[in-house]
Amino acid sequence: MPAKPRKTPRKTVAVKTAKPKKTTPPKDDATAVAAYMTALKHPLKAEIEAVRTIIKNAHPDIAERIKWNAPSYHSKEDMVTFHVRPQDCVHLVFHHPAIVTIASPLLTGDYKDRRMLMLKDMKAVRTHAKELTRILQALVKKVHEH
């Protein structure tokens, strides 16, 4: 026996798909970093801001942008980036290979092409600001010689 024809048409069920939110990309690096810092939730945010100021004031050729989803600094080449995942310290990754030629008790890690720097609180930031500035100035000089 053949199937009876349907008297009413089948209803089409619409499936909603999530659409990405429309966002306007930042117009420049400063805007991108400002937006990033406004949105950052970190227990050491004040310390991160203080270290940002030290880095930006260390040398006039240092520029700031977002790279690897964090504030990053360059002068001709990429040099240092915040690693914001750790919540117990301000963690900087110096990833320019010339960093291995700069000696400092603040720089840790025995990697062939990078060093780490970690500051646990605002007291450490203030105590080591001068040495961090020296490291950055030496690194910019080596990057420019490279």
Biotite code that builds the C-alpha atoms (Angstrom):
import biotite.structure as struc

atoms = struc.array([
    struc.Atom([0.000, 0.000, 0.000], chain_id="A", res_id=1, res_name="MET", atom_name="CA", element="C"),
    struc.Atom([1.474, 3.386, -0.993], chain_id="A", res_id=2, res_name="PRO", atom_name="CA", element="C"),
    struc.Atom([2.123, 6.039, 1.652], chain_id="A", res_id=3, res_name="ALA", atom_name="CA", element="C"),
    struc.Atom([-0.561, 8.649, 2.059], chain_id="A", res_id=4, res_name="LYS", atom_name="CA", element="C"),
    struc.Atom([0.420, 12.122, 0.927], chain_id="A", res_id=5, res_name="PRO", atom_name="CA", element="C"),
    struc.Atom([0.878, 14.679, 3.747], chain_id="A", res_id=6, res_name="ARG", atom_name="CA", element="C"),
    struc.Atom([-1.785, 17.348, 3.942], chain_id="A", res_id=7, res_name="LYS", atom_name="CA", element="C"),
    struc.Atom([0.412, 19.878, 5.726], chain_id="A", res_id=8, res_name="THR", atom_name="CA", element="C"),
    struc.Atom([3.969, 20.760, 4.739], chain_id="A", res_id=9, res_name="PRO", atom_name="CA", element="C"),
    struc.Atom([6.760, 19.882, 7.138], chain_id="A", res_id=10, res_name="ARG", atom_name="CA", element="C"),
    struc.Atom([7.967, 22.664, 9.376], chain_id="A", res_id=11, res_name="LYS", atom_name="CA", element="C"),
    struc.Atom([11.526, 23.782, 8.951], chain_id="A", res_id=12, res_name="THR", atom_name="CA", element="C"),
    struc.Atom([13.366, 24.141, 12.224], chain_id="A", res_id=13, res_name="VAL", atom_name="CA", element="C"),
    struc.Atom([15.841, 26.974, 12.299], chain_id="A", res_id=14, res_name="ALA", atom_name="CA", element="C"),
    struc.Atom([19.082, 26.200, 14.087], chain_id="A", res_id=15, res_name="VAL", atom_name="CA", element="C"),
    struc.Atom([20.735, 29.215, 15.607], chain_id="A", res_id=16, res_name="LYS", atom_name="CA", element="C"),
    struc.Atom([24.456, 29.329, 15.299], chain_id="A", res_id=17, res_name="THR", atom_name="CA", element="C"),
    struc.Atom([26.635, 31.551, 17.430], chain_id="A", res_id=18, res_name="ALA", atom_name="CA", element="C"),
    struc.Atom([28.004, 34.448, 15.481], chain_id="A", res_id=19, res_name="LYS", atom_name="CA", element="C"),
    struc.Atom([31.209, 36.080, 16.582], chain_id="A", res_id=20, res_name="PRO", atom_name="CA", element="C"),
    struc.Atom([30.728, 39.449, 18.189], chain_id="A", res_id=21, res_name="LYS", atom_name="CA", element="C"),
    struc.Atom([31.524, 42.287, 15.893], chain_id="A", res_id=22, res_name="LYS", atom_name="CA", element="C"),
    struc.Atom([34.485, 44.167, 17.232], chain_id="A", res_id=23, res_name="THR", atom_name="CA", element="C"),
    struc.Atom([36.402, 46.998, 15.766], chain_id="A", res_id=24, res_name="THR", atom_name="CA", element="C"),
    struc.Atom([40.090, 46.196, 15.668], chain_id="A", res_id=25, res_name="PRO", atom_name="CA", element="C"),
    struc.Atom([42.265, 48.707, 17.517], chain_id="A", res_id=26, res_name="PRO", atom_name="CA", element="C"),
    struc.Atom([43.585, 51.465, 15.293], chain_id="A", res_id=27, res_name="LYS", atom_name="CA", element="C"),
    struc.Atom([47.096, 51.324, 16.705], chain_id="A", res_id=28, res_name="ASP", atom_name="CA", element="C"),
    struc.Atom([49.323, 49.444, 19.125], chain_id="A", res_id=29, res_name="ASP", atom_name="CA", element="C"),
    struc.Atom([48.806, 51.901, 22.002], chain_id="A", res_id=30, res_name="ALA", atom_name="CA", element="C"),
    struc.Atom([45.037, 51.482, 21.751], chain_id="A", res_id=31, res_name="THR", atom_name="CA", element="C"),
    struc.Atom([45.385, 47.697, 21.639], chain_id="A", res_id=32, res_name="ALA", atom_name="CA", element="C"),
    struc.Atom([47.591, 47.636, 24.747], chain_id="A", res_id=33, res_name="VAL", atom_name="CA", element="C"),
    struc.Atom([45.300, 50.056, 26.598], chain_id="A", res_id=34, res_name="ALA", atom_name="CA", element="C"),
    struc.Atom([42.285, 47.858, 25.792], chain_id="A", res_id=35, res_name="ALA", atom_name="CA", element="C"),
    struc.Atom([44.202, 44.761, 26.885], chain_id="A", res_id=36, res_name="TYR", atom_name="CA", element="C"),
    struc.Atom([45.233, 46.316, 30.191], chain_id="A", res_id=37, res_name="MET", atom_name="CA", element="C"),
    struc.Atom([41.705, 47.571, 30.879], chain_id="A", res_id=38, res_name="THR", atom_name="CA", element="C"),
    struc.Atom([40.375, 44.031, 30.428], chain_id="A", res_id=39, res_name="ALA", atom_name="CA", element="C"),
    struc.Atom([43.225, 42.306, 32.324], chain_id="A", res_id=40, res_name="LEU", atom_name="CA", element="C"),
    struc.Atom([42.193, 40.590, 35.548], chain_id="A", res_id=41, res_name="LYS", atom_name="CA", element="C"),
    struc.Atom([45.377, 39.856, 37.483], chain_id="A", res_id=42, res_name="HIS", atom_name="CA", element="C"),
    struc.Atom([46.173, 40.109, 41.212], chain_id="A", res_id=43, res_name="PRO", atom_name="CA", element="C"),
    struc.Atom([49.421, 41.952, 40.359], chain_id="A", res_id=44, res_name="LEU", atom_name="CA", element="C"),
    struc.Atom([47.951, 44.338, 37.786], chain_id="A", res_id=45, res_name="LYS", atom_name="CA", element="C"),
    struc.Atom([49.428, 47.398, 39.535], chain_id="A", res_id=46, res_name="ALA", atom_name="CA", element="C"),
    struc.Atom([52.854, 45.747, 39.471], chain_id="A", res_id=47, res_name="GLU", atom_name="CA", element="C"),
    struc.Atom([52.439, 44.898, 35.775], chain_id="A", res_id=48, res_name="ILE", atom_name="CA", element="C"),
    struc.Atom([51.574, 48.552, 35.084], chain_id="A", res_id=49, res_name="GLU", atom_name="CA", element="C"),
    struc.Atom([54.656, 49.668, 37.022], chain_id="A", res_id=50, res_name="ALA", atom_name="CA", element="C"),
    struc.Atom([56.906, 47.308, 35.043], chain_id="A", res_id=51, res_name="VAL", atom_name="CA", element="C"),
    struc.Atom([55.319, 48.530, 31.777], chain_id="A", res_id=52, res_name="ARG", atom_name="CA", element="C"),
    struc.Atom([56.296, 52.072, 32.755], chain_id="A", res_id=53, res_name="THR", atom_name="CA", element="C"),
    struc.Atom([59.863, 51.007, 33.549], chain_id="A", res_id=54, res_name="ILE", atom_name="CA", element="C"),
    struc.Atom([60.182, 49.218, 30.207], chain_id="A", res_id=55, res_name="ILE", atom_name="CA", element="C"),
    struc.Atom([58.734, 52.078, 28.152], chain_id="A", res_id=56, res_name="LYS", atom_name="CA", element="C"),
    struc.Atom([60.962, 54.626, 29.908], chain_id="A", res_id=57, res_name="ASN", atom_name="CA", element="C"),
    struc.Atom([64.145, 52.551, 29.678], chain_id="A", res_id=58, res_name="ALA", atom_name="CA", element="C"),
    struc.Atom([64.950, 53.597, 26.113], chain_id="A", res_id=59, res_name="HIS", atom_name="CA", element="C"),
    struc.Atom([63.257, 55.897, 23.573], chain_id="A", res_id=60, res_name="PRO", atom_name="CA", element="C"),
    struc.Atom([63.434, 53.201, 20.851], chain_id="A", res_id=61, res_name="ASP", atom_name="CA", element="C"),
    struc.Atom([61.362, 50.673, 22.814], chain_id="A", res_id=62, res_name="ILE", atom_name="CA", element="C"),
    struc.Atom([57.838, 50.315, 21.434], chain_id="A", res_id=63, res_name="ALA", atom_name="CA", element="C"),
    struc.Atom([54.898, 48.435, 22.941], chain_id="A", res_id=64, res_name="GLU", atom_name="CA", element="C"),
    struc.Atom([52.289, 46.211, 21.293], chain_id="A", res_id=65, res_name="ARG", atom_name="CA", element="C"),
    struc.Atom([50.273, 43.070, 21.901], chain_id="A", res_id=66, res_name="ILE", atom_name="CA", element="C"),
    struc.Atom([51.998, 39.861, 20.871], chain_id="A", res_id=67, res_name="LYS", atom_name="CA", element="C"),
    struc.Atom([51.227, 36.342, 22.084], chain_id="A", res_id=68, res_name="TRP", atom_name="CA", element="C"),
    struc.Atom([48.168, 37.841, 23.792], chain_id="A", res_id=69, res_name="ASN", atom_name="CA", element="C"),
    struc.Atom([50.195, 40.025, 26.156], chain_id="A", res_id=70, res_name="ALA", atom_name="CA", element="C"),
    struc.Atom([52.070, 43.344, 26.194], chain_id="A", res_id=71, res_name="PRO", atom_name="CA", element="C"),
    struc.Atom([55.297, 42.921, 24.269], chain_id="A", res_id=72, res_name="SER", atom_name="CA", element="C"),
    struc.Atom([58.222, 45.236, 23.539], chain_id="A", res_id=73, res_name="TYR", atom_name="CA", element="C"),
    struc.Atom([60.445, 45.641, 20.526], chain_id="A", res_id=74, res_name="HIS", atom_name="CA", element="C"),
    struc.Atom([63.165, 47.854, 19.091], chain_id="A", res_id=75, res_name="SER", atom_name="CA", element="C"),
    struc.Atom([63.964, 46.788, 15.544], chain_id="A", res_id=76, res_name="LYS", atom_name="CA", element="C"),
    struc.Atom([63.286, 43.227, 16.768], chain_id="A", res_id=77, res_name="GLU", atom_name="CA", element="C"),
    struc.Atom([61.103, 41.601, 19.422], chain_id="A", res_id=78, res_name="ASP", atom_name="CA", element="C"),
    struc.Atom([62.792, 41.594, 22.812], chain_id="A", res_id=79, res_name="MET", atom_name="CA", element="C"),
    struc.Atom([60.555, 40.946, 25.809], chain_id="A", res_id=80, res_name="VAL", atom_name="CA", element="C"),
    struc.Atom([56.958, 39.925, 26.525], chain_id="A", res_id=81, res_name="THR", atom_name="CA", element="C"),
    struc.Atom([54.889, 39.634, 29.679], chain_id="A", res_id=82, res_name="PHE", atom_name="CA", element="C"),
    struc.Atom([53.750, 36.133, 30.592], chain_id="A", res_id=83, res_name="HIS", atom_name="CA", element="C"),
    struc.Atom([50.541, 36.933, 32.479], chain_id="A", res_id=84, res_name="VAL", atom_name="CA", element="C"),
    struc.Atom([49.318, 33.419, 33.211], chain_id="A", res_id=85, res_name="ARG", atom_name="CA", element="C"),
    struc.Atom([51.252, 33.067, 36.479], chain_id="A", res_id=86, res_name="PRO", atom_name="CA", element="C"),
    struc.Atom([49.234, 34.807, 39.178], chain_id="A", res_id=87, res_name="GLN", atom_name="CA", element="C"),
    struc.Atom([51.943, 34.922, 41.858], chain_id="A", res_id=88, res_name="ASP", atom_name="CA", element="C"),
    struc.Atom([54.498, 37.133, 40.108], chain_id="A", res_id=89, res_name="CYS", atom_name="CA", element="C"),
    struc.Atom([55.162, 39.545, 37.272], chain_id="A", res_id=90, res_name="VAL", atom_name="CA", element="C"),
    struc.Atom([56.846, 37.310, 34.720], chain_id="A", res_id=91, res_name="HIS", atom_name="CA", element="C"),
    struc.Atom([58.841, 38.677, 31.791], chain_id="A", res_id=92, res_name="LEU", atom_name="CA", element="C"),
    struc.Atom([60.186, 36.505, 28.983], chain_id="A", res_id=93, res_name="VAL", atom_name="CA", element="C"),
    struc.Atom([63.237, 38.019, 27.298], chain_id="A", res_id=94, res_name="PHE", atom_name="CA", element="C"),
    struc.Atom([63.158, 36.205, 23.970], chain_id="A", res_id=95, res_name="HIS", atom_name="CA", element="C"),
    struc.Atom([65.762, 38.009, 21.903], chain_id="A", res_id=96, res_name="HIS", atom_name="CA", element="C"),
    struc.Atom([68.835, 35.726, 21.645], chain_id="A", res_id=97, res_name="PRO", atom_name="CA", element="C"),
    struc.Atom([71.171, 38.594, 22.630], chain_id="A", res_id=98, res_name="ALA", atom_name="CA", element="C"),
    struc.Atom([69.764, 38.435, 26.170], chain_id="A", res_id=99, res_name="ILE", atom_name="CA", element="C"),
    struc.Atom([72.027, 35.463, 26.924], chain_id="A", res_id=100, res_name="VAL", atom_name="CA", element="C"),
    struc.Atom([75.051, 37.775, 26.667], chain_id="A", res_id=101, res_name="THR", atom_name="CA", element="C"),
    struc.Atom([73.741, 40.103, 29.388], chain_id="A", res_id=102, res_name="ILE", atom_name="CA", element="C"),
    struc.Atom([74.626, 39.087, 32.935], chain_id="A", res_id=103, res_name="ALA", atom_name="CA", element="C"),
    struc.Atom([72.248, 39.930, 35.763], chain_id="A", res_id=104, res_name="SER", atom_name="CA", element="C"),
    struc.Atom([71.155, 38.180, 38.937], chain_id="A", res_id=105, res_name="PRO", atom_name="CA", element="C"),
    struc.Atom([67.557, 38.997, 37.931], chain_id="A", res_id=106, res_name="LEU", atom_name="CA", element="C"),
    struc.Atom([67.710, 36.934, 34.738], chain_id="A", res_id=107, res_name="LEU", atom_name="CA", element="C"),
    struc.Atom([66.973, 33.257, 35.248], chain_id="A", res_id=108, res_name="THR", atom_name="CA", element="C"),
    struc.Atom([66.941, 30.151, 33.092], chain_id="A", res_id=109, res_name="GLY", atom_name="CA", element="C"),
    struc.Atom([69.709, 28.430, 31.214], chain_id="A", res_id=110, res_name="ASP", atom_name="CA", element="C"),
    struc.Atom([68.065, 28.518, 27.789], chain_id="A", res_id=111, res_name="TYR", atom_name="CA", element="C"),
    struc.Atom([70.094, 28.929, 24.621], chain_id="A", res_id=112, res_name="LYS", atom_name="CA", element="C"),
    struc.Atom([68.083, 31.931, 23.393], chain_id="A", res_id=113, res_name="ASP", atom_name="CA", element="C"),
    struc.Atom([66.021, 33.464, 26.232], chain_id="A", res_id=114, res_name="ARG", atom_name="CA", element="C"),
    struc.Atom([65.905, 34.386, 29.910], chain_id="A", res_id=115, res_name="ARG", atom_name="CA", element="C"),
    struc.Atom([63.119, 34.920, 32.452], chain_id="A", res_id=116, res_name="MET", atom_name="CA", element="C"),
    struc.Atom([62.666, 37.660, 35.012], chain_id="A", res_id=117, res_name="LEU", atom_name="CA", element="C"),
    struc.Atom([60.150, 37.366, 37.844], chain_id="A", res_id=118, res_name="MET", atom_name="CA", element="C"),
    struc.Atom([59.141, 39.975, 40.399], chain_id="A", res_id=119, res_name="LEU", atom_name="CA", element="C"),
    struc.Atom([56.868, 38.889, 43.247], chain_id="A", res_id=120, res_name="LYS", atom_name="CA", element="C"),
    struc.Atom([55.445, 42.216, 44.432], chain_id="A", res_id=121, res_name="ASP", atom_name="CA", element="C"),
    struc.Atom([55.637, 46.008, 44.218], chain_id="A", res_id=122, res_name="MET", atom_name="CA", element="C"),
    struc.Atom([58.580, 46.098, 46.628], chain_id="A", res_id=123, res_name="LYS", atom_name="CA", element="C"),
    struc.Atom([60.550, 43.859, 44.226], chain_id="A", res_id=124, res_name="ALA", atom_name="CA", element="C"),
    struc.Atom([59.492, 46.028, 41.268], chain_id="A", res_id=125, res_name="VAL", atom_name="CA", element="C"),
    struc.Atom([60.780, 49.166, 43.002], chain_id="A", res_id=126, res_name="ARG", atom_name="CA", element="C"),
    struc.Atom([63.934, 47.483, 44.305], chain_id="A", res_id=127, res_name="THR", atom_name="CA", element="C"),
    struc.Atom([64.912, 46.119, 40.879], chain_id="A", res_id=128, res_name="HIS", atom_name="CA", element="C"),
    struc.Atom([63.727, 48.974, 38.620], chain_id="A", res_id=129, res_name="ALA", atom_name="CA", element="C"),
    struc.Atom([67.266, 50.278, 38.073], chain_id="A", res_id=130, res_name="LYS", atom_name="CA", element="C"),
    struc.Atom([68.638, 46.840, 37.160], chain_id="A", res_id=131, res_name="GLU", atom_name="CA", element="C"),
    struc.Atom([65.688, 46.122, 34.848], chain_id="A", res_id=132, res_name="LEU", atom_name="CA", element="C"),
    struc.Atom([66.365, 49.452, 33.130], chain_id="A", res_id=133, res_name="THR", atom_name="CA", element="C"),
    struc.Atom([70.048, 48.555, 32.727], chain_id="A", res_id=134, res_name="ARG", atom_name="CA", element="C"),
    struc.Atom([69.145, 45.156, 31.229], chain_id="A", res_id=135, res_name="ILE", atom_name="CA", element="C"),
    struc.Atom([66.751, 46.761, 28.745], chain_id="A", res_id=136, res_name="LEU", atom_name="CA", element="C"),
    struc.Atom([69.240, 49.444, 27.714], chain_id="A", res_id=137, res_name="GLN", atom_name="CA", element="C"),
    struc.Atom([71.950, 46.843, 27.171], chain_id="A", res_id=138, res_name="ALA", atom_name="CA", element="C"),
    struc.Atom([69.550, 44.679, 25.170], chain_id="A", res_id=139, res_name="LEU", atom_name="CA", element="C"),
    struc.Atom([68.458, 47.558, 22.927], chain_id="A", res_id=140, res_name="VAL", atom_name="CA", element="C"),
    struc.Atom([72.129, 48.349, 22.263], chain_id="A", res_id=141, res_name="LYS", atom_name="CA", element="C"),
    struc.Atom([72.840, 44.726, 21.295], chain_id="A", res_id=142, res_name="LYS", atom_name="CA", element="C"),
    struc.Atom([69.713, 44.523, 19.119], chain_id="A", res_id=143, res_name="VAL", atom_name="CA", element="C"),
    struc.Atom([70.791, 47.652, 17.248], chain_id="A", res_id=144, res_name="HIS", atom_name="CA", element="C"),
    struc.Atom([74.304, 46.242, 16.758], chain_id="A", res_id=145, res_name="GLU", atom_name="CA", element="C"),
    struc.Atom([72.865, 42.970, 15.455], chain_id="A", res_id=146, res_name="HIS", atom_name="CA", element="C"),
])
